[in-house]
């Protein structure tokens, strides 16, 4: 069965996951201990930005898939949609959790059983982990997978079954959700002065804003391209400058902070679309090794967490604090990609041949 990949998105996935790994190695595992605090802050901004890019791409690509199927087939099969999502996400994820469990049983690492539980049910973003520490580091990155899974469970059925992919009611819904994300963040920050942060589940909603931006871009792609996404390199340079400058903004009033958060999410969205629509200006996104990293980005994101913890998270081994950590990440990711991800995707396709072509 044919698929329609967008090379620029794979390239962006590659840089996004590399930013995440750099952030974790530098700010958690203790690599490059002599660099200045400003460099650590930039690495943190890049790492967070990598996750935000993943969110935007997810909202954009899934909505594009739904719109394409509706146009070519006259309707959308949610059964097909969820089958694809299950085979794409769950098998590699399950293997990662199983390996963690075995390592725990062997005494090499420790993860609290409750954290295994929340991760297994994609609830890692609900503020249930509390402060990141040795007991939950190895599953703490599942918060972002939880955000995406919750999006898959909530938005597509509403868009397809309730609104029949009609843009006007979907626009109203998305704008309302975006505002709700901003309000949730403000309430969470105010509550944090009186309630332990691990109990503030409202912060989970805040991350949806990036996915919402991706969905809006897919729904209004032509308009955004016509009005915002020009051929000039000034656009990506300006957007990247804005995104790197925001972490240095310091303490600002709550209203200004929410404005920054809105601008940030929209900037990521326009930046992603610019790269997609200007392939001639970003040829390095199509480099062979970049495409490979992008294809393996999901497995890399899963497995990098095992080798980027602080020294006190391990018992009797130190590979995570050596250059071999990179080798270990790439080796585990490659094994996951070739022996779990690809076979799972092929199995999914064999079940869905009758639904025609797909985009991923």
Secondary structure, DSSP 8 states (H G I E B T S, - for coil): --B---HHHHHHHHHHHHHHHHHHIIIII--STTS-HHHHHHHHHHHHHHHHHHHHHHHHHHHHHHHHHHHHHSS--HHHHHHHHHHHHHHHHHHHHHHHHHHHHHTS----HHHHHHHHTT-TTSS-S-S--TTTHHHHTHHHHHHHHHHHHHHHHIIIIISTT-HHHHHHHHHHHHHHHHHHHHHHHHHTTTS-GGG-THHHHHTHHHHHHHHHHHHTHHHHHHHT--S-THHHHHHHHHHHHHTTS-S--HHHHHHHHHHHHHHHHHHHHHHHH-GGG-GGGG-HHHHHHHHTHHHHHHHHGGGSS-GGG-SS--GGGSTHHHHHHHHHHHHHIIIIIHHHHHHHHHH-GGG--B--
